[in-house]
Amino acid sequence: MSLLSFFSSKKESLVAVVDIGSSSVGVALIKSSFNKKSGWQSKIIYTTRTEARLETPYDFRRYIREITKALHQSLNTALLSPPVRQAGKNGVPGKYICFLASPFYIAQTRVVKYEEEAEFVLTPKLYQRITTQEVARFLSHHAEIYPSLIDDTFFVIENKTMQIKLNGYEMADPFDKKTTRAELVQYISGSSPSLARQFQEEIIKITHHDRIEFHSFAFAAFSVLRDRLGEMASFLIIDVSGEITDVSVVTLGVLTEVTSFPLGRNSLVRQIAANLKTAYAEADSLLRLYISGGTGGEANNRLAKEVAKVKENWLAKMRETLAGALESNILPEQVYVIGDDRTAKIFMDWLTSGDFREFTMSNRPLQIKYLDSSFLNPHHNHEQNTRDVFVLVESLFYDKINHGSR
């Protein structure tokens, strides 16, 4: 079957997964097909990623412009790729699924409790009212996400109920049952409409399509990992790929905590650039060389001192973050680190060198694993063997929510 006939079939489609990271933008083209025997099957047929040109000192508006330029370049590259060119106008993606990284969204897991003195029935209508009220409370605490954007506000990206308990018991089918107490665990994420509109306008300008939706990367990573590790799995996800470090706590299959602190890979590179009085790109290259053991002499000593300063600060922030999470969670010892293949190793070394046993229930050292493509590739078909873990996670999540794939 030709690509042209493939994409024009009603039972087959092409979508673009767009990973808007805090230092780069990746795009994956996903081809989906349906047959009665095996149901929906999805395959990654092309991926690309563009690094943003980040500079020091940090300026928010310039930073957003550079991310938008990277979005433009990645979309252009994907639309000029062989699969799209061979299929002609029918091969252009019909939908764009965007995943935002920190700091482009904020998120919170909220425990919602509803009680009445007399028994009541949890109907879909009552459930809707409870969750809507909780979203309103969340919005009241987040009137704006970027004060530097004039007249900016806030809009909800995701509102997911991960667990419902009636009278203290988890219920897979809670509706139309009598209870006196309902407890919901709700994940809410949101972003700036000004920022989302800028990304949307760029996508429309390049693609001439306006079927665009947004998700948070944190929820996608949680959902995909939980499906791989088990419905009752407990683990930490630490994302060090960009401007900040995101920490997600998963307890018995529920995303119980989403928190962060403003010190990630970009911050490390920026501090090296500022203190060594060099450009961001040069500092990035020096860091990668340092991690691979390729530097030496006085330059290496100066770089080592700068890295040591950030390490001390990062470990202190991590301890503070885990201590805060411990107030309402039992921390698991299994940790999955997500980051740049070239620089994530240094953060894993820092985690290993820090003693975090006091935060785990077992009082044992953290079991740290790097979440790379080899963990996810067996779960996804792909014509192009991609090592991009971010678009792999997002593609698996897209497949799950649209086609029920596990």
C-alpha positions, 0 to 999 in steps of 0.5 A: 500500500502506498503512503498516499493511500495509507494516509487517506484511509479513514482507518489510518491517520498521521499525527505529530507529537510535539515535545516543547522542552525547556532547552529544545523542541522535538517532533515525532510523526506517528502513523496509526492504523486499525484492523479488526484483528489487532485493533489500533497499531501505532508506529513512529515513522520520523523524529527530529529535535532542535536545540534552542540557542540559550544565552546568559544572562537569562531573559524570559522574553528572549528565552521564549523567542528562542524556544519558539524558533526551535519549534519552528525549525523542528516542525519545518524539518518534520514536514519536509521529511521523506514520509511527508514528502512521499505522501504529498498533501495527504501525508501532512499530520492532521493533529498536533499533540503538544507536551509542555515541560517545566517551566511552561506549566504548573501542576498539583495533585490535590486530595479532595474530600466531600462529606455529608452527615446522611448517606448520599449517592455519588452520581456523575453530576455530583462528581462533576460539581466536586471536581469543578469546584476544586479546579476553581480553588486551584485557579484562585491560587494561580491567577497568573503563571508569568507576572512578566507577561502583561495581563497574563492569566491561567488556563487548565490543561489537565484535570485528571481524577486518579483515585476515588475512595468511598468511606475509605475504600478505593472504588474502580466503579464509584458512581451510583453507590451510597456513602457518607464520605468521598475522597478524590485524588485529582491532578490539575495542570495549567499554563499561560494562555499567552504562552500557549497562544504563541506556540499555537500561532507558530504551529498554525503558521507552519502547518496550516492546521489548528487541531492542537492540544496540550498536555504536561510532560509530568503526567505523561511520564507518570502514566507511561511508567506506571503502566510498565511497572504495575498499577500499584508501583511506587517510584520517583521520577526526577527530570533534570533536562531543563531549567528546573528539576521536577520531582514526581512521587508515585505511591501505589500507582497514584501520582501523589506529589508534583514539585520542583526547584529552580535548578536543572541542567540549563541552570548548571550550564548558565552558572558555568558560563557566567563564572567562567565568562564564556558563552552559553554554548561554549559552557555547554560543550565544556560541561559535556567534555568534563562529564566524559573525562576529556578535559584536563589542566587548569581549565578542568580545575576551574570547571570542577570548582563551578560544578562542585558549587552547583552540586552542593546547592542542588543536593541541598535543594533536593533534600529540602524537596524530599523532606517536603514531600515526606510530610504527606507521602512515604517515599519509595526508593526506586528512582527514574532519572530523565534528562539529556543523554549527554549530561544526565549522568552528572545528576545521577552521580550527585544523587548517588553521592548524597545520602537520602536513606532517611527519606525512604521507608526502608532506610536503604539507599535510593535505587537510581535508574536512567530512563532511556530509550532501551526501556521504552523501545520494546513497547513501541513500534518505530521505523526510525530507531529513536533514542529520544526518550521524551517523544517516546514517552509522549508517543506511548501516552498519546497511543494510550489515551487515543487508542486504549493501548497499554 
